[in-house]
Amino acid sequence: MRRISATSHTARIVALVAMSCLACTAAGAADESLMIAKQGNFYIGGKYVESKGDMPMVGQAFIEYQIPQRQIHPYPIVMIHGGGQTGSGWISTPDGREGWAQYFLRRGYAIYIVDQVARGRSAYIAEVYGAPRAQTREYVMQRFSTSEKYNLWPQATLHTQWPDNAQPGDPTFDNYFASNVPSMENRELQGRMNVDALAALLDRIGPSIVLVHSQSGQYGWPLAQARPALVKAIVAAEPSGPPVHDVVVPGEARFGMDFDNATAVEGTAQFRDDPRLKRYGLADIPLLYAPAVTADSPLAFVQQDKAEAPDLVKCWRQKEPARKLVAVGERPVLYLAAEASFYAPYSHCTVGYLRQAGVNVDFVKLADVGLRGNGHMMMMEKNSDAIAQVIVEWLAKNVPAPATTAR
């Protein structure tokens, strides 16, 4: 995919025209019959544990798959949803359009859709998993559907892409909110179990493209380390971040941390840091670095003295000399960033951290390719097909299908 400079007026017009054409093509493709050669579901991972005189199974993930009749690409796309969601969000948008799953199927990719451990069709075993946490309706409105009205971060007012009127009582909003489910409050346990289940999935289906979003973004890096030969590419739609400390803005608490109890950051009144440390930089899930991270030699972090722009946070990075992430950089990595998302103030921090740790990341800001006004739930918004096409073009360039693959 050719990147188009945001500073070039002519290039921007070209990009907008191109995206308009892509939208027409996508609409035509969606009208055609989708031929599926094989579909089904199964559970992966999990083990029996003793609990209160019973032996429940825990750690299993539900997998739904479809193989298109015309499979052009050798590597399937494993689609892993974010926080508060299940795999259903990949299948259909809240206003009833086809989701990214069908978009990729129509372009010759097999797809495997995950319901994370303890989410959706993966049973919640409370006595093992512990207390759940759910997103409130107000949180959903502030962060996803109507962020432009709350203005809790500088880019929020740019949001224009949520379908329909985005208020409770509107069928599209209600359909989205009905899809929200609780998830584990224990983020470290949740992470470890999901990485184990995803590794078992790759062992079963073979080399794959891993597509993560938001909370599941923390799984891509350790999964690449656990199965370096099986993760052919990582497509990260605003993956879990930023590094080291989560950013806290006013409004509803995120991960149980509200603005009043967060750590003030010198030089800014609009952003605060979650005081809880991500010990491995990108997550609390153990990650392999060279030199190795040990109890006697933990990672050391520093914060930027000054933000790179007034609407951005002060990023945390490793203290130099930086350690390198083992294996993660051995495949193509795409980071997709939306213009109006609550990630907009810090997407660059995650990219910068990865690059410092030796991972070459293609950082694509959707606004720079003519896709304006998106929030964090980009795969459900009005221009979701055009965003999926950005991924398709990037994959065509970076993970091309052999000429003899189509069948």
Secondary structure as UniProt FT lines:
FT   TURN            6..7
FT   HELIX           9..31
FT   STRAND          36..48
FT   TURN            52..53
FT   STRAND          57..68
FT   STRAND          77..80
FT   TURN            83..84
FT   HELIX           87..90
FT   TURN            94..95
FT   HELIX           100..106
FT   TURN            107..108
FT   STRAND          111..115
FT   TURN            117..118
FT   TURN            120..121
FT   HELIX           126..129
FT   STRAND          132..133
FT   HELIX           137..140
FT   HELIX           141..145
FT   HELIX           147..150
FT   HELIX           154..158
FT   TURN            164..165
FT   TURN            168..169
FT   HELIX           171..178
FT   STRAND          183..184
FT   HELIX           187..205
FT   STRAND          208..214
FT   TURN            215..216
FT   HELIX           217..226
FT   TURN            228..230
FT   STRAND          231..239
FT   STRAND          247..248
FT   TURN            255..256
FT   HELIX           259..261
FT   STRAND          263..264
FT   TURN            266..267
FT   STRAND          272..273
FT   TURN            279..280
FT   STRAND          289..290
FT   STRAND          301..303
FT   TURN            310..311
FT   STRAND          316..318
FT   STRAND          324..325
FT   TURN            326..327
FT   HELIX           328..330
FT   STRAND          333..337
FT   TURN            342..346
FT   HELIX           347..356
FT   TURN            357..358
FT   STRAND          362..365
FT   HELIX           366..369
FT   HELIX           378..380
FT   TURN            382..383
FT   HELIX           384..398
FT   TURN            403..404
//
